Amino acid sequence: MNVPNRLTILRVIMIPVFILFMLWQTFPYSDYIAGGVFILACITDFFDGYIARKYNQVTTFGKFMDPLADKILVCSALICFLAEADSPMPVWVVIVIIGREFIISGFRLVAAEKGVVIAASYWAKVKTTVQMIMAIVLIFDFRHPVFILLEQILIYAALVLTVISLVDYIYKNRAVLSDVS
């Protein structure tokens, strides 16, 4: 098991810790702890990809598990936001984002059955980055008018990038579905 794959596994292990502090609001400074854990998980995402590419340690496991870990991390945050009474996150946006993740995961499963591994695309990486930044801003919830506007911009930017990356994946890999009836 190489370092990038270990970082991916570490990110997956951080997710329940993040969820615990996001939902356990009676714990002192829970939002800050959750935000710190989320940021650390995002940092592992950056470094696992960087190290894998720089040192030629890209693996099939990494191509599959890295985007899956990102999906679980971001979707966990989105669901936690819905548990907050005053969340600025619209339910329908969460449904679209999570729906996209299910579609792409299913698409990857079909591809895997054909021996094809679909790595994260450029648009998917941009989408994930914007979603992570959005989540960080929402976790810390500064309640200042500038941040409230920034939250809305990031929510809808993440939504648009989610749709763009979905269309991009399906179009570029449409041959995977060629014999599906």
Accessible surface in RSA format (square Angstrom, percent):
REM  Atomic radii and reference values for relative SASA: ProtOr
REM  Chains: A
REM  Algorithm: Lee & Richards
REM  Probe-radius: 1.40
REM  Slices: 20
REM RES _ NUM      All-atoms   Total-Side   Main-Chain    Non-polar    All polar
REM                ABS   REL    ABS   REL    ABS   REL    ABS   REL    ABS   REL
RES MET A   1   130.45  67.6  64.43  42.6  66.02 157.2  73.33  62.3  57.12  75.7
RES ASN A   2    35.92  24.8  23.15  22.4  12.77  30.7  26.27  63.2   9.65   9.3
RES VAL A   3    76.40  50.3  75.69  68.5   0.71   1.7  75.69  65.8   0.71   1.9
RES PRO A   4     5.05   3.7   4.74   4.3   0.32   1.1   5.05   4.2   0.00   0.0
RES ASN A   5     9.88   6.8   9.88   9.6   0.00   0.0   0.00   0.0   9.88   9.6
RES ARG A   6   144.97  60.9 139.19  71.0   5.78  13.8  44.95  61.4 100.02  60.6
RES LEU A   7    36.52  20.3  36.36  26.0   0.16   0.4  36.51  25.6   0.01   0.0
RES THR A   8     1.51   1.1   1.51   1.5   0.00   0.0   0.00   0.0   1.51   2.3
RES ILE A   9    63.31  36.0  63.13  47.0   0.18   0.4  63.31  45.6   0.00   0.0
RES LEU A  10    78.40  43.7  77.19  55.2   1.21   3.0  78.16  54.9   0.24   0.6
RES ARG A  11     0.00   0.0   0.00   0.0   0.00   0.0   0.00   0.0   0.00   0.0
RES VAL A  12    43.72  28.8  41.87  37.9   1.85   4.4  41.87  36.4   1.85   5.0
RES ILE A  13   105.60  60.1  99.84  74.4   5.76  13.9 103.94  74.8   1.66   4.5
RES MET A  14    24.82  12.9  24.25  16.1   0.56   1.3  22.09  18.8   2.73   3.6
RES ILE A  15     6.55   3.7   6.55   4.9   0.00   0.0   6.55   4.7   0.00   0.0
RES PRO A  16    81.41  59.3  74.15  67.6   7.26  26.4  76.90  63.5   4.51  28.1
RES VAL A  17    64.10  42.2  62.35  56.4   1.75   4.2  63.94  55.6   0.16   0.4
RES PHE A  18     0.00   0.0   0.00   0.0   0.00   0.0   0.00   0.0   0.00   0.0
RES ILE A  19    54.45  31.0  54.45  40.6   0.00   0.0  54.45  39.2   0.00   0.0
RES LEU A  20    92.17  51.3  86.53  61.9   5.64  14.2  91.81  64.5   0.36   1.0
RES PHE A  21    28.56  14.3  28.56  17.7   0.00   0.0  28.56  17.3   0.00   0.0
RES MET A  22     3.72   1.9   0.78   0.5   2.94   7.0   0.76   0.6   2.97   3.9
RES LEU A  23    96.60  53.8  70.31  50.3  26.30  66.1  72.40  50.8  24.20  65.1
RES TRP A  24   114.62  46.0 110.43  53.4   4.19   9.8  99.14  52.9  15.47  25.1
RES GLN A  25    93.13  52.1  70.06  51.2  23.07  54.9  51.84 110.3  41.29  31.3
RES THR A  26   122.07  86.8  91.53  92.8  30.53  72.8  88.87 119.4  33.20  50.2
RES PHE A  27    69.94  35.0  65.09  40.3   4.86  12.6  67.41  40.9   2.53   7.2
RES PRO A  28    88.05  64.2  75.19  68.5  12.86  46.8  86.63  71.5   1.43   8.9
RES TYR A  29   163.57  76.4 148.01  84.2  15.57  40.5 105.93  79.6  57.64  71.1
RES SER A  30     4.74   4.0   3.16   4.2   1.58   3.6   0.00   0.0   4.74   6.6
RES ASP A  31    46.11  32.3  44.66  44.4   1.46   3.4   9.92  23.3  36.19  36.1
RES TYR A  32   132.68  61.9 125.47  71.4   7.20  18.7  79.69  59.9  52.99  65.3
RES ILE A  33    60.93  34.7  54.18  40.4   6.76  16.3  60.26  43.4   0.67   1.8
RES ALA A  34     0.00   0.0   0.00   0.0   0.00   0.0   0.00   0.0   0.00   0.0
RES GLY A  35     0.00   0.0   0.00   N/A   0.00   0.0   0.00   0.0   0.00   0.0
RES GLY A  36    30.14  37.2   0.00   N/A  30.14  37.2  29.48  80.9   0.65   1.5
RES VAL A  37    21.78  14.3  21.12  19.1   0.66   1.6  21.13  18.4   0.65   1.8
RES PHE A  38     0.00   0.0   0.00   0.0   0.00   0.0   0.00   0.0   0.00   0.0
RES ILE A  39    59.34  33.8  59.34  44.2   0.00   0.0  59.34  42.7   0.00   0.0
RES LEU A  40   101.27  56.4 100.91  72.2   0.36   0.9 100.91  70.9   0.36   1.0
RES ALA A  41     0.02   0.0   0.02   0.0   0.00   0.0   0.02   0.0   0.00   0.0
RES CYS A  42    19.42  14.7  14.31  16.0   5.11  12.0  14.59  37.0   4.83   5.2
RES ILE A  43    78.93  44.9  76.77  57.2   2.16   5.2  78.91  56.8   0.02   0.1
RES THR A  44    11.30   8.0  10.32  10.5   0.98   2.3  11.30  15.2   0.00   0.0
RES ASP A  45    27.10  19.0  22.78  22.7   4.32  10.2   0.15   0.4  26.95  26.9
RES PHE A  46   122.36  61.2 113.45  70.3   8.91  23.2 121.53  73.7   0.83   2.4
RES PHE A  47    90.99  45.5  90.99  56.4   0.00   0.0  90.99  55.2   0.00   0.0
RES ASP A  48     4.21   3.0   3.42   3.4   0.79   1.9   2.30   5.4   1.92   1.9
RES GLY A  49    13.61  16.8   0.00   N/A  13.61  16.8  13.61  37.4   0.00   0.0
RES TYR A  50    92.98  43.4  92.42  52.6   0.56   1.5  67.04  50.4  25.94  32.0
RES ILE A  51    35.64  20.3  35.64  26.6   0.00   0.0  35.64  25.7   0.00   0.0
RES ALA A  52    12.41  11.4  12.41  19.1   0.00   0.0  12.41  17.5   0.00   0.0
RES ARG A  53   144.12  60.5 122.00  62.2  22.12  52.7  63.18  86.3  80.94  49.1
RES LYS A  54   121.71  59.4  85.91  52.7  35.80  85.2  53.06  47.8  68.65  73.1
RES TYR A  55   130.25  60.8 110.70  63.0  19.54  50.9  81.35  61.1  48.90  60.3
RES ASN A  56   134.92  93.0 114.47 110.6  20.46  49.3  28.70  69.1 106.23 102.7
RES GLN A  57    60.26  33.7  53.61  39.2   6.64  15.8  16.87  35.9  43.39  32.9
RES VAL A  58    73.13  48.1  46.90  42.5  26.22  63.2  48.53  42.2  24.60  66.7
RES THR A  59    44.08  31.4  37.11  37.6   6.97  16.6  42.69  57.3   1.39   2.1
RES THR A  60    89.05  63.3  82.65  83.8   6.41  15.3  48.24  64.8  40.82  61.7
RES PHE A  61    79.77  39.9  69.86  43.3   9.91  25.8  76.13  46.2   3.64  10.4
RES GLY A  62    13.94  17.2   0.00   N/A  13.94  17.2  12.46  34.2   1.48   3.3
RES LYS A  63    78.87  38.5  70.86  43.5   8.01  19.1  25.62  23.1  53.25  56.7
RES PHE A  64    96.47  48.3  93.71  58.0   2.77   7.2  95.37  57.8   1.10   3.2
RES MET A  65    33.93  17.6  33.93  22.5   0.00   0.0  25.71  21.9   8.22  10.9
RES ASP A  66    32.01  22.4  32.01  31.9   0.00   0.0   8.81  20.7  23.21  23.1
RES PRO A  67    13.50   9.8  10.81   9.9   2.69   9.8  13.00  10.7   0.50   3.1
RES LEU A  68    50.67  28.2  50.21  35.9   0.46   1.2  50.43  35.4   0.23   0.6
RES ALA A  69     0.00   0.0   0.00   0.0   0.00   0.0   0.00   0.0   0.00   0.0
RES ASP A  70    12.75   8.9  12.46  12.4   0.29   0.7   3.65   8.6   9.10   9.1
RES LYS A  71    20.04   9.8  16.32  10.0   3.72   8.9  15.32  13.8   4.73   5.0
RES ILE A  72    68.47  39.0  64.49  48.0   3.98   9.6  68.31  49.2   0.17   0.5
RES LEU A  73     0.15   0.1   0.15   0.1   0.00   0.0   0.15   0.1   0.00   0.0
RES VAL A  74     3.03   2.0   3.03   2.7   0.00   0.0   3.03   2.6   0.00   0.0
RES CYS A  75    18.26  13.8  18.26  20.4   0.00   0.0  12.82  32.5   5.44   5.9
RES SER A  76    14.23  12.0   8.62  11.5   5.61  12.9   4.84  10.3   9.39  13.2
RES ALA A  77     0.00   0.0   0.00   0.0   0.00   0.0   0.00   0.0   0.00   0.0
RES LEU A  78     0.26   0.1   0.26   0.2   0.00   0.0   0.26   0.2   0.00   0.0
RES ILE A  79   100.56  57.2  98.94  73.7   1.62   3.9  98.94  71.2   1.62   4.4
RES CYS A  80     4.35   3.3   3.05   3.4   1.30   3.0   0.67   1.7   3.68   4.0
RES PHE A  81     1.73   0.9   1.73   1.1   0.00   0.0   1.73   1.0   0.00   0.0
RES LEU A  82    62.53  34.8  36.56  26.2  25.97  65.3  38.06  26.7  24.47  65.8
RES ALA A  83    71.42  65.7  30.71  47.4  40.71  92.6  42.50  59.8  28.92  76.6
RES GLU A  84    52.48  30.1  41.45  31.4  11.03  26.3  27.04  52.3  25.44  20.8
RES ALA A  85   117.41 108.0  67.39 104.0  50.03 113.8  79.98 112.6  37.43  99.2
RES ASP A  86    92.25  64.6  74.56  74.2  17.69  41.8  44.95 105.8  47.29  47.2
RES SER A  87    28.19  23.8   4.57   6.1  23.63  54.4   4.56   9.7  23.63  33.1
RES PRO A  88    40.98  29.9  22.12  20.2  18.86  68.5  34.64  28.6   6.34  39.4
RES MET A  89     6.94   3.6   0.00   0.0   6.94  16.5   0.29   0.2   6.65   8.8
RES PRO A  90    31.01  22.6  19.44  17.7  11.57  42.1  30.98  25.6   0.04   0.2
RES VAL A  91    87.80  57.8  83.94  76.0   3.86   9.3  83.94  72.9   3.86  10.5
RES TRP A  92   134.73  54.1 132.46  64.1   2.27   5.3 117.00  62.4  17.73  28.8
RES VAL A  93     0.00   0.0   0.00   0.0   0.00   0.0   0.00   0.0   0.00   0.0
RES VAL A  94     3.79   2.5   3.79   3.4   0.00   0.0   3.79   3.3   0.00   0.0
RES ILE A  95   112.05  63.8 107.28  79.9   4.77  11.5 110.62  79.7   1.42   3.9
RES VAL A  96    54.62  35.9  46.93  42.5   7.69  18.5  52.66  45.8   1.96   5.3
RES ILE A  97     0.18   0.1   0.18   0.1   0.00   0.0   0.18   0.1   0.00   0.0
RES ILE A  98    31.22  17.8  31.22  23.3   0.00   0.0  31.22  22.5   0.00   0.0
RES GLY A  99    27.00  33.3   0.00   N/A  27.00  33.3  26.18  71.8   0.82   1.8
RES ARG A 100     5.90   2.5   3.68   1.9   2.22   5.3   2.67   3.7   3.23   2.0
RES GLU A 101    10.01   5.7   9.69   7.3   0.32   0.8   7.74  15.0   2.27   1.9
RES PHE A 102   150.18  75.1 141.39  87.6   8.79  22.9 142.74  86.5   7.44  21.3
RES ILE A 103    87.31  49.7  77.96  58.1   9.35  22.5  84.86  61.1   2.44   6.6
RES ILE A 104     0.31   0.2   0.31   0.2   0.00   0.0   0.31   0.2   0.00   0.0
RES SER A 105    34.21  28.9  30.75  41.0   3.46   8.0  27.46  58.5   6.75   9.5
RES GLY A 106    30.93  38.1   0.00   N/A  30.93  38.1  29.13  79.9   1.80   4.0
RES PHE A 107    11.10   5.6   6.81   4.2   4.29  11.2   9.49   5.8   1.61   4.6
RES ARG A 108    18.62   7.8  15.38   7.8   3.24   7.7  13.37  18.3   5.26   3.2
RES LEU A 109   108.02  60.2 107.48  76.9   0.53   1.3 107.65  75.6   0.37   1.0
RES VAL A 110    45.50  29.9  45.11  40.8   0.38   0.9  45.21  39.3   0.29   0.8
RES ALA A 111     0.00   0.0   0.00   0.0   0.00   0.0   0.00   0.0   0.00   0.0
RES ALA A 112    59.58  54.8  41.73  64.4  17.85  40.6  43.66  61.5  15.93  42.2
RES GLU A 113   153.73  88.3 113.77  86.1  39.96  95.1  45.29  87.6 108.44  88.5
RES LYS A 114    86.21  42.1  53.25  32.7  32.96  78.5  58.37  52.5  27.84  29.7
RES GLY A 115    68.07  83.9   0.00   N/A  68.07  83.9  36.14  99.2  31.93  71.5
RES VAL A 116    63.26  41.6  59.22  53.6   4.04   9.7  62.46  54.3   0.80   2.2
RES VAL A 117    66.66  43.9  40.14  36.3  26.52  63.9  43.35  37.7  23.31  63.2
RES ILE A 118    12.97   7.4   6.09   4.5   6.89  16.6   9.52   6.9   3.45   9.4
RES ALA A 119    49.61  45.6  38.60  59.6  11.01  25.1  38.63  54.4  10.98  29.1
RES ALA A 120    30.75  28.3  15.73  24.3  15.02  34.2  15.73  22.2  15.02  39.8
RES SER A 121    18.90  16.0  10.18  13.6   8.72  20.1  18.90  40.3   0.00   0.0
RES TYR A 122   149.01  69.6 138.28  78.7  10.73  27.9 101.17  76.0  47.84  59.0
RES TRP A 123    88.22  35.4  88.22  42.7   0.00   0.0  64.52  34.4  23.70  38.5
RES ALA A 124     7.09   6.5   6.79  10.5   0.30   0.7   6.98   9.8   0.11   0.3
RES LYS A 125    99.13  48.4  94.35  57.9   4.78  11.4  66.14  59.5  33.00  35.1
RES VAL A 126    42.83  28.2  40.19  36.4   2.64   6.4  42.78  37.2   0.04   0.1
RES LYS A 127     7.72   3.8   7.72   4.7   0.00   0.0   0.01   0.0   7.71   8.2
RES THR A 128    15.33  10.9  15.33  15.5   0.00   0.0   6.33   8.5   9.00  13.6
RES THR A 129    74.06  52.7  71.78  72.8   2.28   5.4  48.53  65.2  25.53  38.6
RES VAL A 130    25.57  16.8  25.55  23.1   0.02   0.1  25.57  22.2   0.00   0.0
RES GLN A 131     1.89   1.1   1.89   1.4   0.00   0.0   0.00   0.0   1.89   1.4
RES MET A 132    11.90   6.2  11.90   7.9   0.00   0.0   4.59   3.9   7.31   9.7
RES ILE A 133    82.12  46.7  81.87  61.0   0.25   0.6  82.12  59.1   0.00   0.0
RES MET A 134     0.22   0.1   0.07   0.0   0.15   0.4   0.12   0.1   0.10   0.1
RES ALA A 135     0.30   0.3   0.30   0.5   0.00   0.0   0.30   0.4   0.00   0.0
RES ILE A 136    40.81  23.2  40.81  30.4   0.00   0.0  40.81  29.4   0.00   0.0
RES VAL A 137    15.89  10.5  15.14  13.7   0.75   1.8  15.85  13.8   0.04   0.1
RES LEU A 138     6.74   3.8   2.41   1.7   4.33  10.9   2.41   1.7   4.33  11.7
RES ILE A 139     3.67   2.1   0.00   0.0   3.67   8.8   0.34   0.2   3.33   9.0
RES PHE A 140    42.61  21.3  30.14  18.7  12.46  32.4  30.14  18.3  12.46  35.7
RES ASP A 141    44.23  31.0  33.44  33.3  10.78  25.5  11.62  27.3  32.61  32.5
RES PHE A 142   102.68  51.4  79.13  49.0  23.55  61.3  82.58  50.1  20.10  57.5
RES ARG A 143   120.07  50.4  98.71  50.3  21.36  50.9  53.95  73.7  66.12  40.1
RES HIS A 144    92.84  50.7  90.58  63.0   2.26   5.8  63.01  64.9  29.83  34.7
RES PRO A 145    95.92  69.9  87.71  80.0   8.21  29.9  90.52  74.7   5.41  33.6
RES VAL A 146    96.30  63.4  92.28  83.5   4.02   9.7  94.86  82.4   1.44   3.9
RES PHE A 147    68.18  34.1  68.18  42.2   0.00   0.0  68.18  41.3   0.00   0.0
RES ILE A 148    77.11  43.9  77.11  57.4   0.00   0.0  77.11  55.5   0.00   0.0
RES LEU A 149   110.27  61.4 107.26  76.7   3.01   7.6 110.00  77.3   0.26   0.7
RES LEU A 150    62.88  35.0  61.63  44.1   1.24   3.1  62.62  44.0   0.25   0.7
RES GLU A 151     4.27   2.5   4.06   3.1   0.21   0.5   0.21   0.4   4.06   3.3
RES GLN A 152    59.19  33.1  58.50  42.8   0.69   1.6  33.76  71.9  25.43  19.3
RES ILE A 153    97.09  55.3  89.35  66.6   7.75  18.7  95.45  68.7   1.64   4.5
RES LEU A 154    20.73  11.5  20.73  14.8   0.00   0.0  20.73  14.6   0.00   0.0
RES ILE A 155     0.00   0.0   0.00   0.0   0.00   0.0   0.00   0.0   0.00   0.0
RES TYR A 156    83.36  38.9  82.71  47.1   0.64   1.7  63.89  48.0  19.47  24.0
RES ALA A 157    36.27  33.3  26.42  40.8   9.85  22.4  34.83  49.0   1.44   3.8
RES ALA A 158     0.00   0.0   0.00   0.0   0.00   0.0   0.00   0.0   0.00   0.0
RES LEU A 159    20.54  11.4  20.54  14.7   0.00   0.0  20.54  14.4   0.00   0.0
RES VAL A 160    84.25  55.4  81.49  73.8   2.76   6.6  84.18  73.1   0.07   0.2
RES LEU A 161    23.40  13.0  23.40  16.7   0.00   0.0  23.40  16.4   0.00   0.0
RES THR A 162     0.34   0.2   0.34   0.3   0.00   0.0   0.34   0.5   0.00   0.0
RES VAL A 163    68.75  45.2  68.44  62.0   0.31   0.8  68.75  59.7   0.00   0.0
RES ILE A 164    64.16  36.5  60.72  45.2   3.44   8.3  63.17  45.5   0.99   2.7
RES SER A 165     0.00   0.0   0.00   0.0   0.00   0.0   0.00   0.0   0.00   0.0
RES LEU A 166    33.08  18.4  33.08  23.7   0.00   0.0  33.08  23.2   0.00   0.0
RES VAL A 167    92.62  60.9  89.91  81.4   2.71   6.5  92.16  80.1   0.46   1.2
RES ASP A 168    21.30  14.9  14.94  14.9   6.37  15.1  10.23  24.1  11.07  11.0
RES TYR A 169     4.68   2.2   3.96   2.3   0.73   1.9   2.80   2.1   1.88   2.3
RES ILE A 170    60.77  34.6  60.77  45.3   0.00   0.0  60.77  43.8   0.00   0.0
RES TYR A 171   136.65  63.8 133.31  75.8   3.34   8.7  98.32  73.9  38.33  47.3
RES LYS A 172   129.85  63.4  98.40  60.4  31.45  74.9  69.86  62.9  59.99  63.9
RES ASN A 173    33.49  23.1  29.75  28.8   3.73   9.0   3.73   9.0  29.75  28.8
RES ARG A 174   130.41  54.8 125.13  63.8   5.28  12.6  51.34  70.2  79.07  47.9
RES ALA A 175    76.76  70.6  65.14 100.5  11.62  26.4  70.60  99.4   6.16  16.3
RES VAL A 176    12.22   8.0   9.28   8.4   2.93   7.1  12.09  10.5   0.13   0.4
RES LEU A 177    65.15  36.3  57.34  41.0   7.81  19.6  57.53  40.4   7.62  20.5
RES SER A 178    91.43  77.3  51.12  68.2  40.31  92.9  43.75  93.2  47.69  66.8
RES ASP A 179   106.93  74.9  77.36  77.0  29.57  69.9  43.86 103.2  63.07  62.9
RES VAL A 180    84.96  55.9  58.23  52.7  26.73  64.4  63.15  54.9  21.81  59.2
RES SER A 181   153.79 130.0  82.92 110.7  70.87 163.3  80.71 171.9  73.08 102.4
END  Absolute sums over single chains surface
CHAIN  1 A     9690.5       8244.7       1445.8       7303.2       2387.3
END  Absolute sums over all chains
TOTAL          9690.5       8244.7       1445.8       7303.2       2387.3
